[in-house]
Amino acid sequence: MKPTILIIEDNEQNMYMLSYLLTSDSYNVLKAYNGVDGLKLAHDHHPGIILIDIQLPDMDGYEICSKLRNNGLPKHTVMIAVTSYALGGDKEKALEAGANGYIEKPINPDTFVNQMEAIYKKRIKI
């Protein structure tokens, strides 16, 4: 059974693309357009994977990762930063905040699901 995925993304086009790719591959998707809603959905539904944009209107993805890791989120939850922040040190900063992986935007629709699944499988050692 595939894990439920929470997408925390404020850009409607990016949200649509990610949701479309994942639901087309039989994933159940939850959507949050800001950090506050994302934190609530994560704690209410305990998704197996959380895709987090770094640049959000109310708090950045680093803060979200840190809050989720330190406030009762199940340890097996896989968090992946999906962001256009691709400067030196951004990947490391996301990993230090608690993300398990990092995928740069713009995403490649042909490879995105496989990239995400590779991070997930590595983390839970399938």
OpenMM code with the backbone's topology and positions (N, CA, C; nanometers):
from openmm import Vec3, app, unit

residues = "MET LYS PRO THR ILE LEU ILE ILE GLU ASP ASN GLU GLN ASN MET TYR MET LEU SER TYR LEU LEU THR SER ASP SER TYR ASN VAL LEU LYS ALA TYR ASN GLY VAL ASP GLY LEU LYS LEU ALA HIS ASP HIS HIS PRO GLY ILE ILE LEU ILE ASP ILE GLN LEU PRO ASP MET ASP GLY TYR GLU ILE CYS SER LYS LEU ARG ASN ASN GLY LEU PRO LYS HIS THR VAL MET ILE ALA VAL THR SER TYR ALA LEU GLY GLY ASP LYS GLU LYS ALA LEU GLU ALA GLY ALA ASN GLY TYR ILE GLU LYS PRO ILE ASN PRO ASP THR PHE VAL ASN GLN MET GLU ALA ILE TYR LYS LYS ARG ILE LYS ILE".split()
positions = [
    Vec3(0.0835, -0.1190, 0.0000),
    Vec3(0.0000, 0.0000, 0.0000),
    Vec3(0.0879, 0.1254, 0.0000),
    Vec3(0.0527, 0.2198, -0.0836),
    Vec3(0.1320, 0.3421, -0.0948),
    Vec3(0.0994, 0.4369, 0.0210),
    Vec3(0.2017, 0.5087, 0.0676),
    Vec3(0.1774, 0.6029, 0.1775),
    Vec3(0.0972, 0.7246, 0.1313),
    Vec3(0.0243, 0.7846, 0.2240),
    Vec3(-0.0414, 0.9122, 0.1979),
    Vec3(0.0665, 1.0196, 0.1909),
    Vec3(0.0461, 1.1158, 0.1015),
    Vec3(0.1430, 1.2237, 0.0830),
    Vec3(0.0765, 1.3578, 0.1128),
    Vec3(0.1412, 1.4370, 0.1955),
    Vec3(0.1001, 1.5746, 0.2214),
    Vec3(0.1914, 1.6658, 0.1410),
    Vec3(0.1304, 1.7535, 0.0619),
    Vec3(0.2053, 1.8540, -0.0132),
    Vec3(0.1811, 1.9889, 0.0539),
    Vec3(0.2893, 2.0561, 0.0923),
    Vec3(0.2806, 2.1918, 0.1477),
    Vec3(0.3442, 2.2833, 0.0440),
    Vec3(0.2604, 2.3524, -0.0307),
    Vec3(0.3033, 2.4314, -0.1473),
    Vec3(0.2049, 2.5456, -0.1689),
    Vec3(0.2538, 2.6685, -0.1791),
    Vec3(0.1641, 2.7829, -0.1952),
    Vec3(0.1343, 2.8182, -0.3408),
    Vec3(0.2137, 2.7702, -0.4341),
    Vec3(0.1926, 2.8025, -0.5751),
    Vec3(0.0911, 2.7048, -0.6344),
    Vec3(-0.0201, 2.7575, -0.6855),
    Vec3(-0.1286, 2.6721, -0.7357),
    Vec3(-0.0849, 2.5836, -0.8515),
    Vec3(-0.0023, 2.6363, -0.9422),
    Vec3(0.0430, 2.5545, -1.0559),
    Vec3(0.1319, 2.4393, -1.0099),
    Vec3(0.2218, 2.4678, -0.9162),
    Vec3(0.3069, 2.3624, -0.8626),
    Vec3(0.2238, 2.2589, -0.7868),
    Vec3(0.1273, 2.3059, -0.7092),
    Vec3(0.0402, 2.2145, -0.6356),
    Vec3(-0.0359, 2.1243, -0.7329),
    Vec3(-0.0884, 2.1843, -0.8391),
    Vec3(-0.1628, 2.1058, -0.9373),
    Vec3(-0.0734, 1.9989, -1.0001),
    Vec3(0.0457, 2.0366, -1.0415),
    Vec3(0.1367, 1.9425, -1.1070),
    Vec3(0.1742, 1.8277, -1.0130),
    Vec3(0.2159, 1.8613, -0.8913),
    Vec3(0.2534, 1.7569, -0.7954),
    Vec3(0.1355, 1.6650, -0.7649),
    Vec3(0.0199, 1.7245, -0.7398),
    Vec3(-0.1006, 1.6449, -0.7093),
    Vec3(-0.1372, 1.5538, -0.8248),
    Vec3(-0.1323, 1.6081, -0.9439),
    Vec3(-0.1674, 1.5304, -1.0627),
    Vec3(-0.0734, 1.4110, -1.0801),
    Vec3(0.0557, 1.4354, -1.0702),
    Vec3(0.1529, 1.3272, -1.0874),
    Vec3(0.1340, 1.2179, -0.9828),
    Vec3(0.1087, 1.2588, -0.8603),
    Vec3(0.0972, 1.1614, -0.7517),
    Vec3(-0.0357, 1.0850, -0.7544),
    Vec3(-0.1455, 1.1554, -0.7788),
    Vec3(-0.2740, 1.0850, -0.7852),
    Vec3(-0.2796, 0.9947, -0.9079),
    Vec3(-0.2142, 1.0332, -1.0156),
    Vec3(-0.2077, 0.9478, -1.1349),
    Vec3(-0.1311, 0.8190, -1.1072),
    Vec3(-0.0463, 0.8234, -1.0054),
    Vec3(0.0307, 0.7054, -0.9669),
    Vec3(-0.0298, 0.6386, -0.8421),
    Vec3(-0.1583, 0.6653, -0.8179),
    Vec3(-0.2372, 0.5996, -0.7121),
    Vec3(-0.2004, 0.6386, -0.5692),
    Vec3(-0.1424, 0.7551, -0.5506),
    Vec3(-0.1176, 0.8049, -0.4154),
    Vec3(-0.2393, 0.8839, -0.3677),
    Vec3(-0.2652, 0.8777, -0.2377),
    Vec3(-0.3645, 0.9636, -0.1741),
    Vec3(-0.2906, 1.0916, -0.1345),
    Vec3(-0.3439, 1.2072, -0.1756),
    Vec3(-0.2746, 1.3346, -0.1562),
    Vec3(-0.3570, 1.4288, -0.0685),
    Vec3(-0.2898, 1.4875, 0.0296),
    Vec3(-0.3452, 1.5954, 0.1111),
    Vec3(-0.2747, 1.7230, 0.0694),
    Vec3(-0.3464, 1.8362, 0.0724),
    Vec3(-0.2889, 1.9621, 0.0255),
    Vec3(-0.2970, 2.0703, 0.1327),
    Vec3(-0.1871, 2.1429, 0.1467),
    Vec3(-0.1834, 2.2606, 0.2332),
    Vec3(-0.1121, 2.3707, 0.1559),
    Vec3(-0.1698, 2.4903, 0.1588),
    Vec3(-0.1135, 2.6026, 0.0841),
    Vec3(-0.0296, 2.6956, 0.1720),
    Vec3(-0.0123, 2.6599, 0.2988),
    Vec3(0.0726, 2.7381, 0.3884),
    Vec3(0.1219, 2.6480, 0.5015),
    Vec3(0.2164, 2.6981, 0.5776),
    Vec3(0.2784, 2.6193, 0.6837),
    Vec3(0.1853, 2.5819, 0.7966),
    Vec3(0.1020, 2.6749, 0.8402),
    Vec3(0.0108, 2.6476, 0.9519),
    Vec3(-0.0830, 2.5325, 0.9176),
    Vec3(-0.1443, 2.5390, 0.7996),
    Vec3(-0.2333, 2.4306, 0.7574),
    Vec3(-0.1562, 2.3003, 0.7385),
    Vec3(-0.0345, 2.3106, 0.6877),
    Vec3(0.0485, 2.1927, 0.6695),
    Vec3(0.0807, 2.1235, 0.8010),
    Vec3(0.1161, 2.2017, 0.9023),
    Vec3(0.1444, 2.1439, 1.0340),
    Vec3(0.0215, 2.0729, 1.0899),
    Vec3(-0.0947, 2.1352, 1.0763),
    Vec3(-0.2186, 2.0756, 1.1272),
    Vec3(-0.2510, 1.9450, 1.0539),
    Vec3(-0.2444, 1.9474, 0.9214),
    Vec3(-0.2732, 1.8257, 0.8452),
    Vec3(-0.1733, 1.7145, 0.8777),
    Vec3(-0.0479, 1.7496, 0.8952),
    Vec3(0.0539, 1.6491, 0.9286),
    Vec3(0.0219, 1.5817, 1.0619),
    Vec3(-0.0152, 1.6619, 1.1605),
    Vec3(-0.0441, 1.6062, 1.2928),
    Vec3(-0.1775, 1.5325, 1.2969),
    Vec3(-0.2734, 1.5749, 1.2167),
    Vec3(-0.4047, 1.5088, 1.2144),
    Vec3(-0.4038, 1.3781, 1.1360),
    Vec3(-0.3229, 1.3695, 1.0296),
    Vec3(-0.3312, 1.2554, 0.9378),
    Vec3(-0.2062, 1.1673, 0.9339),
    Vec3(-0.0950, 1.2118, 0.9887),
    Vec3(0.0305, 1.1354, 0.9907),
    Vec3(0.0646, 1.0743, 0.8544),
    Vec3(0.0821, 1.1587, 0.7513),
    Vec3(0.1165, 1.1064, 0.6187),
    Vec3(0.2538, 1.0386, 0.6214),
    Vec3(0.2750, 0.9467, 0.5297),
    Vec3(0.4037, 0.8786, 0.5217),
    Vec3(0.5112, 0.9649, 0.4588),
    Vec3(0.4688, 1.0547, 0.3681),
    Vec3(0.5621, 1.1444, 0.2985),
    Vec3(0.5058, 1.2862, 0.3037),
    Vec3(0.5930, 1.3822, 0.3297),
    Vec3(0.5545, 1.5233, 0.3260),
    Vec3(0.6488, 1.5939, 0.2296),
    Vec3(0.5911, 1.6545, 0.1261),
    Vec3(0.6666, 1.7343, 0.0298),
    Vec3(0.6521, 1.8805, 0.0710),
    Vec3(0.7619, 1.9484, 0.0944),
    Vec3(0.7578, 2.0829, 0.1516),
    Vec3(0.8317, 2.1825, 0.0636),
    Vec3(0.7593, 2.2860, 0.0215),
    Vec3(0.8231, 2.3989, -0.0458),
    Vec3(0.8993, 2.4772, 0.0612),
    Vec3(1.0102, 2.5368, 0.0256),
    Vec3(1.0877, 2.6145, 0.1219),
    Vec3(1.0342, 2.7561, 0.1367),
    Vec3(0.9923, 2.8169, 0.0287),
    Vec3(0.9477, 2.9564, 0.0326),
    Vec3(0.7953, 2.9595, 0.0396),
    Vec3(0.7434, 2.9796, 0.1609),
    Vec3(0.5994, 2.9858, 0.1845),
    Vec3(0.5638, 3.1187, 0.2494),
    Vec3(0.4367, 3.1587, 0.2431),
    Vec3(0.3998, 3.2920, 0.2911),
    Vec3(0.4082, 3.3118, 0.4427),
    Vec3(0.3811, 3.2091, 0.5222),
    Vec3(0.3725, 3.2307, 0.6666),
    Vec3(0.4946, 3.1833, 0.7445),
    Vec3(0.5612, 3.0811, 0.6976),
    Vec3(0.6858, 3.0338, 0.7583),
    Vec3(0.7597, 2.9567, 0.6507),
    Vec3(0.8914, 2.9519, 0.6615),
    Vec3(0.9638, 2.8816, 0.5557),
    Vec3(0.9658, 2.7307, 0.5814),
    Vec3(1.0025, 2.6576, 0.4791),
    Vec3(1.0046, 2.5123, 0.4873),
    Vec3(1.1025, 2.4584, 0.5896),
    Vec3(1.2102, 2.5313, 0.6149),
    Vec3(1.3060, 2.4891, 0.7172),
    Vec3(1.2389, 2.4867, 0.8535),
    Vec3(1.1623, 2.5911, 0.8829),
    Vec3(1.0908, 2.5991, 1.0109),
    Vec3(0.9868, 2.4882, 1.0205),
    Vec3(0.9174, 2.4619, 0.9106),
    Vec3(0.8173, 2.3550, 0.9105),
    Vec3(0.8836, 2.2204, 0.9389),
    Vec3(0.9935, 2.1917, 0.8703),
    Vec3(1.0653, 2.0659, 0.8936),
    Vec3(1.1060, 2.0522, 1.0399),
    Vec3(1.1622, 2.1563, 1.0935),
    Vec3(1.2075, 2.1544, 1.2317),
    Vec3(1.0909, 2.1325, 1.3284),
    Vec3(0.9814, 2.2040, 1.3067),
    Vec3(0.8649, 2.1886, 1.3950),
    Vec3(0.8075, 2.0479, 1.3865),
    Vec3(0.7992, 1.9939, 1.2663),
    Vec3(0.7453, 1.8592, 1.2512),
    Vec3(0.8360, 1.7556, 1.3177),
    Vec3(0.9654, 1.7678, 1.3000),
    Vec3(1.0596, 1.6712, 1.3584),
    Vec3(1.0606, 1.6765, 1.5104),
    Vec3(1.0354, 1.7945, 1.5662),
    Vec3(1.0479, 1.8118, 1.7111),
    Vec3(0.9160, 1.8178, 1.7864),
    Vec3(0.8044, 1.7918, 1.7184),
    Vec3(0.6745, 1.8048, 1.7851),
    Vec3(0.5827, 1.6854, 1.7610),
    Vec3(0.6341, 1.5659, 1.7771),
    Vec3(0.5492, 1.4487, 1.7788),
    Vec3(0.5167, 1.3826, 1.6464),
    Vec3(0.5755, 1.4274, 1.5365),
    Vec3(0.5538, 1.3599, 1.4096),
    Vec3(0.6200, 1.2226, 1.4175),
    Vec3(0.5543, 1.1169, 1.3689),
    Vec3(0.6183, 0.9851, 1.3732),
    Vec3(0.7570, 0.9878, 1.3091),
    Vec3(0.8525, 0.9204, 1.3711),
    Vec3(0.9923, 0.9232, 1.3264),
    Vec3(1.0101, 0.8669, 1.1859),
    Vec3(0.9215, 0.7783, 1.1417),
    Vec3(0.9355, 0.7173, 1.0098),
    Vec3(0.8837, 0.8066, 0.8967),
    Vec3(0.8235, 0.9213, 0.9299),
    Vec3(0.7736, 1.0124, 0.8269),
    Vec3(0.8901, 1.0647, 0.7433),
    Vec3(0.8727, 1.0602, 0.6114),
    Vec3(0.9772, 1.1071, 0.5206),
    Vec3(0.9402, 1.2475, 0.4720),
    Vec3(1.0281, 1.3427, 0.4979),
    Vec3(1.0062, 1.4802, 0.4537),
    Vec3(1.1051, 1.5127, 0.3430),
    Vec3(1.0514, 1.5695, 0.2348),
    Vec3(1.1333, 1.6031, 0.1194),
    Vec3(1.1109, 1.7496, 0.0829),
    Vec3(1.2180, 1.8272, 0.0806),
    Vec3(1.2096, 1.9658, 0.0351),
    Vec3(1.2021, 1.9644, -0.1176),
    Vec3(1.1009, 2.0315, -0.1715),
    Vec3(1.0843, 2.0438, -0.3164),
    Vec3(1.0856, 2.1936, -0.3438),
    Vec3(1.1983, 2.2437, -0.3943),
    Vec3(1.2145, 2.3879, -0.3956),
    Vec3(1.3013, 2.4393, -0.5094),
    Vec3(1.2781, 2.5640, -0.5438),
    Vec3(1.3617, 2.6297, -0.6429),
    Vec3(1.4848, 2.6920, -0.5768),
    Vec3(1.4921, 2.6850, -0.4433),
    Vec3(1.6128, 2.7301, -0.3754),
    Vec3(1.7230, 2.6298, -0.4059),
    Vec3(1.8115, 2.6637, -0.4937),
    Vec3(1.9160, 2.5695, -0.5338),
    Vec3(2.0543, 2.6313, -0.5172),
    Vec3(2.0658, 2.7219, -0.4247),
    Vec3(2.1950, 2.7847, -0.3999),
    Vec3(2.2809, 2.6934, -0.3138),
    Vec3(2.4093, 2.7171, -0.3160),
    Vec3(2.4994, 2.6400, -0.2320),
    Vec3(2.4565, 2.6457, -0.0867),
    Vec3(2.4476, 2.5320, -0.0234),
    Vec3(2.4115, 2.5261, 0.1176),
    Vec3(2.2633, 2.5063, 0.1440),
    Vec3(2.1769, 2.5289, 0.0448),
    Vec3(2.0325, 2.5150, 0.0683),
    Vec3(1.9927, 2.3704, 0.0942),
    Vec3(2.0514, 2.2781, 0.0197),
    Vec3(2.0208, 2.1373, 0.0415),
    Vec3(2.0637, 2.0963, 0.1826),
    Vec3(2.1830, 2.1347, 0.2199),
    Vec3(2.2338, 2.1013, 0.3528),
    Vec3(2.1467, 2.1621, 0.4617),
    Vec3(2.1019, 2.2848, 0.4404),
    Vec3(2.0169, 2.3522, 0.5389),
    Vec3(1.8842, 2.2773, 0.5543),
    Vec3(1.8279, 2.2297, 0.4431),
    Vec3(1.7026, 2.1528, 0.4495),
    Vec3(1.7241, 2.0220, 0.5250),
    Vec3(1.8348, 1.9548, 0.4979),
    Vec3(1.8625, 1.8288, 0.5665),
    Vec3(1.8868, 1.8511, 0.7155),
    Vec3(1.9564, 1.9579, 0.7495),
    Vec3(1.9801, 1.9909, 0.8910),
    Vec3(1.8505, 2.0222, 0.9637),
    Vec3(1.7523, 2.0796, 0.8932),
    Vec3(1.6237, 2.1142, 0.9537),
    Vec3(1.5353, 1.9913, 0.9744),
    Vec3(1.5726, 1.8783, 0.9122),
    Vec3(1.4956, 1.7563, 0.9332),
    Vec3(1.4456, 1.6887, 0.8074),
    Vec3(1.4677, 1.7493, 0.6908),
    Vec3(1.4253, 1.6856, 0.5658),
    Vec3(1.5129, 1.5631, 0.5392),
    Vec3(1.4540, 1.4638, 0.4742),
    Vec3(1.5275, 1.3425, 0.4388),
    Vec3(1.5826, 1.3487, 0.2969),
    Vec3(1.5345, 1.4446, 0.2195),
    Vec3(1.5781, 1.4566, 0.0818),
    Vec3(1.5444, 1.5930, 0.0262),
    Vec3(1.5863, 1.6148, -0.0977),
    Vec3(1.5778, 1.7469, -0.1591),
    Vec3(1.5617, 1.7284, -0.3084),
    Vec3(1.4562, 1.7836, -0.3656),
    Vec3(1.4336, 1.7785, -0.5099),
    Vec3(1.4193, 1.9220, -0.5593),
    Vec3(1.4984, 1.9565, -0.6613),
    Vec3(1.4963, 2.0931, -0.7140),
    Vec3(1.3822, 2.1150, -0.8117),
    Vec3(1.3274, 2.2368, -0.8089),
    Vec3(1.2313, 2.2822, -0.9094),
    Vec3(1.3101, 2.3556, -1.0165),
    Vec3(1.2634, 2.3594, -1.1369),
    Vec3(1.1395, 2.2958, -1.1798),
    Vec3(1.1561, 2.1441, -1.1825),
    Vec3(1.0508, 2.0753, -1.1383),
    Vec3(1.0568, 1.9299, -1.1375),
    Vec3(1.0443, 1.8763, -1.2795),
    Vec3(1.0949, 1.7581, -1.3001),
    Vec3(1.0782, 1.6893, -1.4271),
    Vec3(0.9608, 1.5928, -1.4098),
    Vec3(0.8483, 1.6172, -1.4766),
    Vec3(0.7305, 1.5313, -1.4591),
    Vec3(0.7571, 1.3842, -1.4910),
    Vec3(0.8549, 1.3577, -1.5771),
    Vec3(0.8848, 1.2201, -1.6151),
    Vec3(0.9635, 1.1437, -1.5089),
    Vec3(1.0310, 1.2151, -1.4207),
    Vec3(1.1156, 1.1481, -1.3220),
    Vec3(1.0798, 1.1789, -1.1768),
    Vec3(0.9902, 1.2741, -1.1533),
    Vec3(0.9635, 1.3200, -1.0166),
    Vec3(0.9198, 1.2071, -0.9228),
    Vec3(0.8209, 1.1295, -0.9628),
    Vec3(0.7695, 1.0241, -0.8737),
    Vec3(0.8812, 0.9255, -0.8398),
    Vec3(0.9624, 0.8896, -0.9373),
    Vec3(1.0741, 0.7979, -0.9107),
    Vec3(1.1762, 0.8598, -0.8158),
    Vec3(1.2041, 0.9896, -0.8314),
    Vec3(1.2968, 1.0574, -0.7398),
    Vec3(1.2426, 1.0529, -0.5972),
    Vec3(1.1142, 1.0855, -0.5827),
    Vec3(1.0514, 1.0866, -0.4514),
    Vec3(1.0530, 0.9468, -0.3898),
    Vec3(1.0167, 0.8471, -0.4691),
    Vec3(1.0123, 0.7099, -0.4182),
    Vec3(1.1514, 0.6602, -0.3789),
    Vec3(1.2543, 0.7014, -0.4509),
    Vec3(1.3907, 0.6608, -0.4162),
    Vec3(1.4301, 0.7154, -0.2790),
    Vec3(1.3950, 0.8401, -0.2510),
    Vec3(1.4235, 0.8995, -0.1197),
    Vec3(1.3446, 0.8257, -0.0121),
    Vec3(1.2183, 0.7984, -0.0392),
    Vec3(1.1319, 0.7282, 0.0562),
    Vec3(1.1866, 0.5881, 0.0862),
    Vec3(1.2192, 0.5137, -0.0171),
    Vec3(1.2660, 0.3760, 0.0008),
    Vec3(1.4008, 0.3710, 0.0735),
    Vec3(1.4859, 0.4680, 0.0448),
    Vec3(1.6159, 0.4740, 0.1128),
    Vec3(1.5952, 0.5004, 0.2627),
    Vec3(1.5025, 0.5878, 0.2928),
    Vec3(1.4774, 0.6248, 0.4330),
    Vec3(1.4164, 0.5095, 0.5120),
    Vec3(1.3194, 0.4401, 0.4505),
    Vec3(1.2546, 0.3315, 0.5261),
    Vec3(1.3154, 0.1953, 0.4928),
    Vec3(1.4180, 0.1966, 0.4086),
    Vec3(1.4971, 0.0784, 0.3745),
    Vec3(1.4134, -0.0355, 0.3190),
    Vec3(1.3389, -0.0043, 0.2116),
    Vec3(1.2610, -0.1073, 0.1423),
    Vec3(1.3538, -0.1824, 0.0497),
] * unit.nanometer
topology = app.Topology()
chain = topology.addChain("A")
for resn in residues:
    res = topology.addResidue(resn, chain)
    for name in ("N", "CA", "C"):
        topology.addAtom(name, app.Element.getBySymbol(name[0]), res)
